[in-house]
Amino acid sequence: MKKYVAILGLLLCSIQGNAQIFSGERLMNQPDIDAKRWSWGYFLGFNSYDFSYRYKRYEPSPATGKDLIVNTSTGFNVGLIGNLKLNNNLDLRLEPGVSFNNYGIRPTYSGVVDEVNSTYVHIPLLLKFNANRLNNFRPFVVGGASTSLNLSSNEDNPEAEIRTTTVNYYYEIGVGIDLYFYYFKLSPSLRGVFGLNNEFVSGTSYMTNVDQMLARGIFLNFTFQ
């Protein structure tokens, strides 16, 4: 998460360094792009998934206070955007996409890691709250609910080492910036994704103590419209 915050922070600093974006008279790029009732676009980005575990009987490791440790990695997102303008400061947005990631799960008493490769079809329905536009800059806050189809769940395979549910539900909240350029609008955003349902079905011997597995994720997306 820290590296995604750092990337967005560097972007903000570079924008702030250009005083023309924030002050003074300036020719506005794409002056009518937000006037459209419907608009479309696509996004590219990065993700990092983690999990919060709840145990049937809690016997924490003396070293970490955890039974399981998740080794996270950086994944990739790609998708489309459909945006419905409700008023000058509020949009309803659908963002169907695909995210790819892999993570490792290991017990605290062992160095053996089970690698899990995941592909999610992720479908958020979001409300986007926009500030008033200032020259070629417009901050926003976004939040809503989403569902995903885990194509790598193995839910129906009793011989799988780690079985997780196929359909999952989340709530999401994040912040971002609309940047208006001559030919397009770029919107970098940082978003937290939090699981609502238990994704754990069953697993290997060291996971028999697991009662619930709740997903947590960070998405850094770059939207083009």
Sine and cosine of phi, psi and omega as CSV:
sin_phi,cos_phi,sin_psi,cos_psi,sin_omega,cos_omega
0.00,0.00,-0.64,0.77,-0.07,-1.00
-0.87,0.50,-0.61,0.79,-0.04,-1.00
-0.94,0.34,-0.53,0.85,0.04,-1.00
-0.94,0.35,-0.66,0.75,0.07,-1.00
-0.88,0.47,-0.64,0.77,0.00,-1.00
-0.90,0.44,-0.67,0.74,0.01,-1.00
-0.89,0.46,-0.72,0.69,0.01,-1.00
-0.91,0.41,-0.59,0.80,0.03,-1.00
-0.90,0.44,-0.67,0.74,0.05,-1.00
-0.89,0.46,-0.62,0.78,0.03,-1.00
-0.90,0.43,-0.67,0.74,0.03,-1.00
-0.89,0.46,-0.67,0.74,0.00,-1.00
-0.89,0.45,-0.64,0.77,0.00,-1.00
-0.92,0.39,-0.57,0.82,0.03,-1.00
-0.94,0.34,-0.69,0.72,-0.02,-1.00
-0.90,0.44,-0.48,0.88,0.02,-1.00
-0.92,0.39,-0.35,0.94,0.04,-1.00
-1.00,-0.08,1.00,-0.09,-0.11,-0.99
-0.89,0.45,-0.37,0.93,-0.02,-1.00
-0.90,0.43,-0.44,0.90,-0.01,-1.00
-0.94,0.33,-0.56,0.83,-0.14,-0.99
-0.98,-0.22,-0.36,0.93,-0.10,-0.99
-0.59,-0.81,0.30,-0.95,0.05,-1.00
0.98,0.18,0.26,-0.97,0.05,-1.00
-0.97,0.22,0.66,-0.75,-0.05,-1.00
-0.44,-0.90,0.54,-0.84,0.09,-1.00
-0.92,0.38,0.82,-0.58,-0.04,-1.00
-0.99,0.13,0.78,-0.63,0.10,-1.00
-0.99,0.16,0.57,-0.82,0.06,-1.00
0.72,0.69,0.85,0.53,-0.11,-0.99
-0.91,0.41,-0.39,0.92,-0.07,-1.00
-0.96,-0.29,0.12,0.99,-0.12,-0.99
-0.91,0.41,-0.53,0.85,-0.01,-1.00
-1.00,0.06,-0.04,1.00,0.00,-1.00
-0.99,0.11,-0.23,0.97,-0.04,-1.00
-0.95,0.32,0.66,-0.75,0.06,-1.00
-0.91,0.42,-0.71,0.71,0.03,-1.00
-0.88,-0.48,0.64,-0.77,0.10,-1.00
-0.58,-0.81,0.35,-0.94,-0.12,-0.99
-0.71,-0.70,0.34,-0.94,0.02,-1.00
-0.12,-0.99,-0.21,-0.98,0.05,-1.00
-0.55,-0.83,0.27,-0.96,0.01,-1.00
-0.68,-0.73,0.46,-0.89,0.13,-0.99
-0.77,-0.64,0.52,-0.85,-0.01,-1.00
-0.07,-1.00,-0.20,-0.98,-0.06,-1.00
-0.77,-0.64,0.39,-0.92,0.01,-1.00
-0.59,-0.81,0.33,-0.95,0.13,-0.99
-0.58,-0.81,0.85,-0.52,-0.02,-1.00
-0.97,-0.24,0.60,-0.80,0.11,-0.99
-0.67,-0.74,0.14,-0.99,0.01,-1.00
-0.67,-0.74,0.59,-0.80,0.13,-0.99
-0.97,-0.24,0.79,-0.61,-0.06,-1.00
-0.96,-0.28,0.62,-0.78,0.18,-0.98
-0.87,-0.49,0.71,-0.70,-0.15,-0.99
-0.96,-0.29,0.43,-0.90,0.04,-1.00
-0.93,0.36,-0.69,0.73,0.10,-0.99
-0.70,-0.72,0.84,-0.54,-0.14,-0.99
-1.00,0.00,0.92,-0.40,0.07,-1.00
-0.78,-0.63,0.99,0.11,-0.14,-0.99
-0.91,0.42,0.53,-0.85,0.12,-0.99
-0.91,0.41,0.69,-0.72,0.02,-1.00
-0.85,0.53,-0.51,0.86,-0.08,-1.00
-0.98,0.18,-0.66,0.75,-0.15,-0.99
-0.86,-0.50,-0.27,0.96,-0.09,-1.00
0.97,0.25,0.25,0.97,-0.02,-1.00
-0.74,-0.67,0.50,-0.87,0.15,-0.99
-0.99,0.12,-0.58,0.81,-0.07,-1.00
-0.80,-0.59,0.52,-0.85,0.07,-1.00
-0.84,-0.54,0.71,-0.70,0.02,-1.00
-0.97,-0.23,0.84,-0.54,0.10,-0.99
-1.00,-0.06,0.95,-0.31,-0.08,-1.00
-1.00,0.04,0.29,-0.96,0.08,-1.00
-0.57,-0.82,0.13,-0.99,-0.01,-1.00
-1.00,-0.07,0.80,-0.60,0.04,-1.00
-0.94,-0.33,-0.14,-0.99,-0.13,-0.99
-0.78,-0.63,0.64,-0.77,0.05,-1.00
-0.87,-0.50,0.55,-0.84,0.14,-0.99
-0.47,-0.88,0.61,-0.79,-0.01,-1.00
-0.05,-1.00,-0.09,-1.00,-0.04,-1.00
-0.90,-0.44,0.29,-0.96,-0.02,-1.00
-0.73,-0.68,0.74,-0.67,0.20,-0.98
-0.88,-0.48,0.83,-0.55,-0.13,-0.99
-0.85,-0.52,0.81,-0.59,0.06,-1.00
-0.94,-0.35,0.87,-0.49,0.02,-1.00
-0.98,0.20,0.86,-0.50,0.04,-1.00
-1.00,-0.03,-0.65,0.76,0.15,-0.99
-0.36,-0.93,-0.17,-0.99,-0.10,-0.99
-0.89,0.45,-0.39,0.92,-0.08,-1.00
-0.84,-0.54,0.16,0.99,-0.06,-1.00
-0.62,-0.79,0.79,-0.61,0.04,-1.00
-0.83,-0.56,0.50,-0.86,0.17,-0.99
-0.96,-0.29,0.79,-0.62,-0.18,-0.98
-0.75,-0.67,0.72,-0.70,0.12,-0.99
-0.92,-0.38,0.78,-0.62,-0.11,-0.99
-0.78,-0.63,0.93,0.36,0.04,-1.00
-0.93,0.36,0.70,-0.72,-0.01,-1.00
-0.34,-0.94,-0.03,-1.00,0.03,-1.00
-0.80,-0.60,0.71,-0.71,0.07,-1.00
-0.83,-0.55,0.64,-0.77,-0.02,-1.00
-0.87,-0.48,0.72,-0.70,0.00,-1.00
-0.37,-0.93,0.31,-0.95,0.19,-0.98
-0.62,-0.78,0.54,-0.84,0.00,-1.00
-0.59,-0.81,0.32,-0.95,0.00,-1.00
-0.89,-0.46,0.65,-0.76,0.05,-1.00
-0.89,-0.46,0.77,-0.64,0.04,-1.00
-0.62,-0.79,0.55,-0.84,0.09,-1.00
-0.96,0.28,0.45,-0.89,-0.05,-1.00
-0.91,0.41,-0.41,0.91,-0.05,-1.00
-1.00,0.03,0.02,1.00,-0.07,-1.00
-0.65,-0.76,0.46,-0.89,0.08,-1.00
-1.00,-0.05,0.04,1.00,-0.02,-1.00
-0.97,0.23,0.79,-0.62,-0.04,-1.00
-0.91,-0.42,0.77,-0.64,0.14,-0.99
-1.00,-0.03,0.89,-0.45,0.01,-1.00
-1.00,0.10,0.74,-0.67,0.01,-1.00
-0.85,-0.52,0.89,-0.46,0.07,-1.00
-0.99,-0.12,0.80,-0.61,-0.09,-1.00
-0.82,-0.58,0.65,-0.76,0.15,-0.99
-0.80,-0.60,0.87,-0.49,-0.04,-1.00
-0.93,-0.38,0.73,-0.69,0.29,-0.96
-1.00,-0.01,0.95,-0.32,-0.20,-0.98
-0.94,-0.34,0.80,-0.60,-0.09,-1.00
-0.77,-0.64,1.00,-0.10,0.06,-1.00
-1.00,-0.03,0.59,-0.81,0.20,-0.98
-0.90,-0.44,0.90,-0.44,-0.23,-0.97
-0.78,-0.62,0.47,-0.88,0.22,-0.98
-0.97,-0.22,0.76,-0.65,-0.02,-1.00
-0.93,-0.38,0.91,-0.41,-0.02,-1.00
-0.99,-0.13,0.92,-0.39,-0.09,-1.00
-0.98,-0.19,0.67,-0.74,0.22,-0.98
-0.97,0.26,0.19,-0.98,0.09,-1.00
-0.93,0.37,0.60,-0.80,-0.04,-1.00
-0.93,0.36,0.68,-0.73,0.08,-1.00
-0.85,-0.53,0.97,-0.25,-0.10,-0.99
0.81,0.59,-0.91,-0.40,-0.04,-1.00
-0.93,-0.37,0.60,0.80,-0.08,-1.00
-0.62,-0.78,0.66,-0.75,0.02,-1.00
-0.42,-0.91,0.96,-0.30,0.04,-1.00
-0.97,0.23,0.36,-0.93,0.03,-1.00
-0.47,-0.88,0.31,-0.95,0.13,-0.99
-0.85,-0.53,0.64,-0.77,-0.05,-1.00
-0.75,-0.66,0.59,-0.81,0.02,-1.00
-0.33,-0.94,0.40,-0.92,0.01,-1.00
0.24,-0.97,-0.38,-0.92,-0.04,-1.00
-0.83,-0.56,0.35,-0.94,-0.02,-1.00
-0.49,-0.87,0.30,-0.95,0.12,-0.99
-0.73,-0.68,0.39,-0.92,0.02,-1.00
-0.61,-0.80,0.46,-0.89,0.09,-1.00
-0.93,-0.37,0.92,-0.38,-0.01,-1.00
-1.00,0.08,0.97,-0.26,-0.05,-1.00
-0.96,0.28,-0.14,0.99,-0.03,-1.00
-0.90,-0.43,0.41,0.91,-0.19,-0.98
-0.95,0.31,-0.57,0.82,-0.09,-1.00
0.85,0.52,0.48,0.88,-0.07,-1.00
-0.86,0.50,-0.58,0.81,-0.07,-1.00
-0.99,-0.12,0.19,0.98,-0.01,-1.00
-0.95,-0.31,0.98,-0.18,-0.07,-1.00
-0.92,0.39,-0.24,0.97,-0.02,-1.00
-1.00,-0.09,-0.03,1.00,-0.01,-1.00
-0.93,0.36,0.57,-0.82,-0.02,-1.00
-0.92,0.38,-0.66,0.75,0.04,-1.00
-0.74,-0.67,0.86,-0.52,0.00,-1.00
-0.93,-0.36,0.77,-0.64,0.04,-1.00
-0.79,-0.62,0.33,-0.94,-0.04,-1.00
-0.92,0.38,0.46,-0.89,-0.03,-1.00
-0.99,0.13,-0.69,0.73,-0.03,-1.00
-0.96,-0.28,0.77,-0.64,-0.05,-1.00
-0.70,-0.71,0.33,-0.94,-0.08,-1.00
-0.75,-0.67,0.55,-0.84,-0.10,-1.00
-0.59,-0.81,0.28,-0.96,0.32,-0.95
-0.88,-0.47,0.47,-0.89,-0.11,-0.99
-0.71,-0.70,0.54,-0.84,0.08,-1.00
-0.48,-0.88,0.62,-0.79,-0.04,-1.00
-0.25,-0.97,0.01,-1.00,0.01,-1.00
-0.73,-0.68,0.37,-0.93,0.02,-1.00
-0.22,-0.98,-0.09,-1.00,-0.05,-1.00
-0.65,-0.76,0.73,-0.69,0.20,-0.98
-1.00,-0.02,0.83,-0.56,0.03,-1.00
-0.89,-0.45,0.83,-0.55,-0.11,-0.99
-0.99,-0.17,0.90,-0.44,0.04,-1.00
-0.95,-0.30,0.05,-1.00,-0.12,-0.99
-0.89,0.46,-0.64,0.77,-0.09,-1.00
-0.96,-0.29,-0.25,0.97,-0.09,-1.00
-0.34,-0.94,0.14,-0.99,0.11,-0.99
-0.92,-0.38,0.78,-0.62,0.03,-1.00
-0.94,-0.34,0.74,-0.67,-0.05,-1.00
-0.76,-0.66,1.00,-0.02,0.14,-0.99
-0.96,0.26,0.64,-0.77,0.00,-1.00
-0.55,-0.83,0.48,-0.88,0.05,-1.00
-0.87,-0.50,0.80,-0.60,-0.16,-0.99
-0.69,-0.72,0.67,-0.74,0.13,-0.99
-0.99,-0.12,0.68,-0.73,-0.02,-1.00
-0.84,-0.54,0.81,-0.58,-0.14,-0.99
-0.78,-0.63,0.82,-0.57,-0.06,-1.00
-0.94,0.33,0.61,-0.79,0.02,-1.00
-0.97,-0.24,-0.39,0.92,-0.05,-1.00
-0.90,-0.44,0.38,-0.93,0.05,-1.00
-0.96,0.27,0.87,-0.49,-0.03,-1.00
-1.00,-0.01,-0.15,0.99,-0.09,-1.00
-1.00,0.10,0.77,-0.64,0.09,-1.00
-0.96,-0.28,-0.85,0.53,0.07,-1.00
-0.26,-0.97,0.21,-0.98,-0.01,-1.00
-0.35,-0.93,-0.15,-0.99,-0.03,-1.00
-0.94,0.35,0.04,-1.00,-0.17,-0.99
-0.81,0.58,-0.63,0.78,-0.05,-1.00
-0.96,0.29,-0.13,0.99,0.03,-1.00
-0.96,-0.27,0.15,0.99,0.00,-1.00
-0.92,0.39,-0.33,0.94,0.04,-1.00
-0.99,0.13,-0.13,0.99,-0.04,-1.00
-0.98,0.22,0.77,-0.64,0.06,-1.00
-0.98,-0.22,-0.69,0.72,0.00,-1.00
-0.65,-0.76,0.51,-0.86,0.06,-1.00
-0.73,-0.69,0.94,-0.35,-0.06,-1.00
-0.94,-0.33,0.78,-0.63,-0.07,-1.00
-0.98,0.21,0.52,-0.85,0.16,-0.99
-0.65,-0.76,0.69,-0.72,-0.03,-1.00
-0.57,-0.82,0.43,-0.90,0.12,-0.99
-0.87,-0.50,0.80,-0.60,0.04,-1.00
-0.91,-0.42,0.79,-0.62,0.18,-0.98
-0.92,-0.39,0.95,-0.30,-0.09,-1.00
-0.90,-0.43,0.50,-0.86,0.08,-1.00
-0.84,-0.54,0.94,-0.35,-0.09,-1.00
-0.99,-0.15,0.69,-0.72,0.03,-1.00
-0.88,-0.48,0.79,-0.62,0.04,-1.00
-0.72,-0.69,0.00,0.00,0.00,0.00
